[in-house]
Amino acid sequence: MEYAEEDYLMLSGIQHFLFCRRQWCLIHIEQVWAENLRTAEGRVLHDRVHDPFFTESRKDVLYSRAMPVHSGRMGIAGECDLVEFQKSKSGVALFHREELYEIYPIEYKKGKPKESECDVLQLTAEAMCLEEMFLTEIKEGALYYGEVKSRQKVVFTDDMRKRVIEVFSEMHSLMNRGYTVKAKMTKSCNACSLQDVCLPKLAKNDRAAQYNREIPEGL
């Protein structure tokens, strides 16, 4: 199955979705957005690395920033922060290049490595797009974290690829239904830029009130 281009979702939306499904719905279905210090810092970091007209060659490596990618199979489109094309006899052919290259995607994040799967699956999705576009297999990539100023290697496994497909399938289902997930208070809420729009505390109070109404009198 191939998705029509008008039905493509933003690749980077997988970050919002895995952080909080309701946040993704508010941003991508209801078109609501708000910025806080965390999102502003992240945007500044990406603005520094994103230059769609930037291509650089150093020795045996080509560097491409803000490279557009897409996948008809997953119905997504977006940009890779940085893609390294490393000379390799087992690589793929590039336009106007005689050599063959292996593809190595790199995603930039402002903070430090997370325990959640958000960053890893976003990078995996980027790799899967590149694989579909170049008809090749990409074994690994890297996450660069601005707070620790270092790369973290990511090896793309079959389980990670399967998980990416499942997540985007769920996202397409919610988008097609136009359904916004209900608020649920979690420890992540304090770091969310949409906290004042989402109002998770009110949802929590509503559930408590409903529970009290359902308790039989005299108990």
C-alpha positions as CSV (number, residue, x, y, z in Angstrom):
1,M,0.0,0.0,0.0
2,E,1.2,3.5,-0.9
3,Y,-0.2,6.6,0.7
4,A,-1.1,9.6,-1.5
5,E,1.2,12.6,-0.9
6,E,-1.7,14.7,0.4
7,D,-2.1,12.2,3.3
8,Y,1.6,12.2,4.3
9,L,2.3,13.0,8.0
10,M,5.2,14.9,9.3
11,L,8.1,12.5,10.1
12,S,9.1,14.5,13.1
13,G,5.6,14.1,14.5
14,I,6.7,10.7,15.9
15,Q,8.6,12.6,18.6
16,H,5.4,14.4,19.7
17,F,3.4,11.2,19.5
18,L,5.7,9.1,21.6
19,F,6.1,11.9,24.1
20,C,2.4,12.3,24.4
21,R,-0.4,11.1,22.0
22,R,-2.6,14.0,23.0
23,Q,0.2,16.5,22.3
24,W,0.6,15.1,18.8
25,C,-3.2,15.4,18.3
26,L,-3.4,19.0,19.5
27,I,-0.5,20.0,17.2
28,H,-1.1,17.9,14.1
29,I,-4.9,17.5,14.1
30,E,-6.2,20.6,15.8
31,Q,-3.2,22.8,14.6
32,V,-2.4,24.2,18.1
33,W,1.1,25.2,19.0
34,A,2.9,27.0,21.8
35,E,6.6,27.4,22.6
36,N,8.4,27.2,25.8
37,L,12.1,27.4,26.7
38,R,12.7,23.8,25.8
39,T,11.1,24.0,22.3
40,A,12.9,27.4,21.7
41,E,16.3,25.9,22.6
42,G,15.6,22.9,20.3
43,R,14.6,25.2,17.4
44,V,17.8,27.3,17.7
45,L,19.9,24.1,17.6
46,H,18.1,22.9,14.5
47,D,18.3,26.3,12.8
48,R,22.1,26.1,13.2
49,V,22.4,22.7,11.6
50,H,19.7,23.2,9.0
51,D,20.9,24.7,5.7
52,P,19.1,23.0,2.7
53,F,21.7,24.5,0.3
54,F,24.7,23.2,2.3
55,T,26.6,20.3,0.8
56,E,30.2,19.7,1.9
57,S,32.9,17.2,1.1
58,R,35.7,16.2,3.4
59,K,38.0,13.4,2.2
60,D,35.8,10.4,1.7
61,V,32.6,11.8,3.1
62,L,29.8,14.0,1.7
63,Y,27.6,16.0,4.1
64,S,24.1,17.0,3.3
65,R,22.0,19.1,5.7
66,A,18.2,19.4,6.0
67,M,17.9,16.7,3.4
68,P,14.2,16.1,2.4
69,V,13.1,12.5,2.8
70,H,9.8,10.7,2.4
71,S,8.2,7.2,2.4
72,G,5.1,6.3,0.4
73,R,4.9,3.0,2.3
74,M,4.6,4.8,5.7
75,G,3.0,7.9,4.4
76,I,5.5,10.4,5.9
77,A,7.7,13.2,4.8
78,G,10.3,15.4,6.6
79,E,14.0,16.3,6.8
80,C,17.1,14.7,8.1
81,D,19.2,17.1,10.1
82,L,22.4,15.7,8.6
83,V,23.2,12.8,6.3
84,E,26.7,11.6,5.8
85,F,27.5,9.8,2.5
86,Q,30.6,7.7,3.2
87,K,32.6,6.3,0.3
88,S,32.2,2.5,0.2
89,K,32.5,-0.2,-2.5
90,S,29.3,-1.7,-1.2
91,G,27.4,1.6,-1.2
92,V,24.9,3.2,-3.6
93,A,25.4,5.4,-6.6
94,L,24.7,9.1,-6.3
95,F,23.9,11.6,-9.1
96,H,27.0,13.1,-10.7
97,R,29.3,11.0,-8.6
98,E,31.5,8.2,-9.8
99,E,32.1,6.6,-6.4
100,L,29.6,4.5,-4.3
101,Y,28.5,5.7,-0.9
102,E,27.0,4.2,2.3
103,I,24.3,6.4,4.0
104,Y,24.6,7.5,7.6
105,P,21.8,9.7,9.0
106,I,22.4,11.9,12.1
107,E,19.7,13.6,14.2
108,Y,20.5,16.6,16.4
109,K,18.9,16.9,19.9
110,K,19.5,19.8,22.3
111,G,19.6,17.8,25.6
112,K,21.1,14.5,26.6
113,P,20.3,10.8,25.8
114,K,16.8,9.8,26.9
115,E,15.5,6.6,28.4
116,S,12.4,6.8,26.1
117,E,12.3,5.5,22.5
118,C,11.4,8.9,21.0
119,D,14.8,9.9,19.5
120,V,15.8,6.4,18.5
121,L,12.6,5.8,16.6
122,Q,12.6,9.2,14.9
123,L,16.1,8.4,13.6
124,T,15.0,4.9,12.6
125,A,12.1,6.4,10.6
126,E,14.6,8.7,8.8
127,A,16.8,5.7,7.9
128,M,13.8,3.8,6.6
129,C,12.8,6.7,4.3
130,L,16.4,6.9,3.0
131,E,16.3,3.1,2.4
132,E,13.2,3.4,0.4
133,M,14.5,6.4,-1.6
134,F,17.9,4.9,-2.4
135,L,16.9,1.2,-2.5
136,T,19.5,0.2,0.0
137,E,19.9,-1.0,3.6
138,I,21.1,1.3,6.3
139,K,22.5,-0.5,9.3
140,E,23.2,2.4,11.7
141,G,23.1,6.1,12.3
142,A,23.7,8.5,15.2
143,L,22.0,10.9,17.6
144,Y,24.0,14.0,18.5
145,Y,23.1,15.6,21.9
146,G,24.0,19.2,22.4
147,E,24.2,19.1,26.2
148,V,26.9,16.4,26.2
149,K,28.3,17.3,22.8
150,S,28.7,13.8,21.6
151,R,27.3,11.2,19.2
152,Q,25.4,8.1,20.3
153,K,25.5,5.3,17.7
154,V,22.2,3.7,16.9
155,V,22.0,0.3,15.2
156,F,18.6,-0.2,13.4
157,T,17.0,-3.5,14.3
158,D,14.0,-5.3,12.8
159,D,12.1,-4.7,16.0
160,M,12.8,-0.9,15.8
161,R,11.6,-0.9,12.2
162,K,8.5,-2.8,13.1
163,R,7.8,-0.4,15.9
164,V,8.1,2.6,13.6
165,I,5.6,1.1,11.2
166,E,3.1,0.4,14.0
167,V,3.4,3.9,15.4
168,F,2.8,5.7,12.1
169,S,-0.1,3.4,11.4
170,E,-1.7,4.5,14.7
171,M,-1.0,8.1,13.8
172,H,-2.7,7.8,10.4
173,S,-5.7,6.1,12.1
174,L,-6.2,9.1,14.5
175,M,-5.6,11.6,11.7
176,N,-8.2,9.9,9.5
177,R,-10.7,9.9,12.3
178,G,-9.9,13.4,13.3
179,Y,-9.8,12.2,16.9
180,T,-7.9,13.9,19.7
181,V,-6.9,11.7,22.5
182,K,-8.2,12.7,25.9
183,A,-6.0,14.3,28.5
184,K,-4.1,12.1,31.0
185,M,-1.9,13.7,33.7
186,T,1.6,12.3,33.7
187,K,5.0,13.4,34.9
188,S,5.8,14.6,31.3
189,C,3.1,17.3,31.5
190,N,5.4,19.8,33.3
191,A,7.8,19.8,30.4
192,C,5.0,20.2,27.7
193,S,4.7,23.6,25.9
194,L,0.9,22.9,25.5
195,Q,0.2,22.4,29.2
196,D,-2.0,25.6,29.3
197,V,-4.0,24.4,26.2
198,C,-4.3,20.7,27.2
199,L,-5.2,21.4,30.8
200,P,-4.4,17.9,32.1
201,K,-5.1,18.8,35.7
202,L,-8.7,19.7,34.8
203,A,-9.1,16.3,33.1
204,K,-7.7,14.7,36.3
205,N,-10.2,16.6,38.4
206,D,-13.1,15.6,36.1
207,R,-12.2,11.9,36.5
208,A,-12.1,12.3,40.3
209,A,-15.5,14.1,40.3
210,Q,-17.0,11.4,38.1
211,Y,-15.7,8.7,40.5
212,N,-17.3,10.5,43.5
213,R,-20.6,10.7,41.7
214,E,-20.5,7.0,41.0
215,I,-20.0,6.1,44.7
216,P,-23.4,4.9,46.2
217,E,-24.7,7.1,49.0
218,G,-24.1,5.8,52.5
219,L,-20.7,4.3,51.7
